[in-house]
Amino acid sequence: MADQPARWRRSSRCESHTCVEVAFTSGRVLARDSKVDDGPVLEFGAGPWQAFCAELKAGRLRG
């Protein structure tokens, strides 16, 4: 059975094309720059992604 293509999502709060997109596939989380569809993709396991999101929501990460 072939892998399904990634279904990329962007936050509803993104008002431009300068956002991060994510896709959830087979226990992995993929992230890319929305401006570059064929650019590099970062891959995370589900646990590290959840920890990252928790840190963001708690306001403990700065840009």
N, C-alpha and C positions, 0 to 999 in steps of 0.2 A: 504494500500500500504506500503510495507516494505521500510525502509531506504536503500539507495544504499550504498555499501561499500565505505569507503574513498579512494580516488585516490590520493596517496601521490606523491608529487613532490619535487625535489631537484634542487637547482640552477645549471645552466649550468656551473657556475664557480667553482663548487665543484669538485675537482680533486681526492678526496678520499672518504672514507665512514665515515668521521668525520664531517658531516654537519647536519644542521637542515632540516627536511622535513616538508612541510606544505600540508594540504588538505583543500579544500573549500567545505563545505556541508551545505545545508539548512540554509544559513545565519550565519553560524559559521565558524571560522577558527581554524583548529586543527594544533598543532605543536608537533613534537617528535624528539628525537635523532635518526639519521639514523643508528647508530650502534646497536640499540636495538628495533627491529621491534615490539616486544610485550611488550615494556616498557611503562612507564607513558606517557600520552598525555595531553598537555595543551590545553584548549579551550578558545577562545576569541570571542567576538561579532565583527561584521564587523567594527563598528566605532572605538573601541579601537585598533583593528589591523591596520586600516588605519593611525591612529595617531602615532602608534609605527613605522610603515614604514616611515612615513614622518620625524620623529625624526632621524631615521637611515640615510636616504638620506641626511638630512641637516648636518650630522656629529655631532649631539649634544649628542650622546650616546657613552660612552667609555666602553670597555670590561675589 
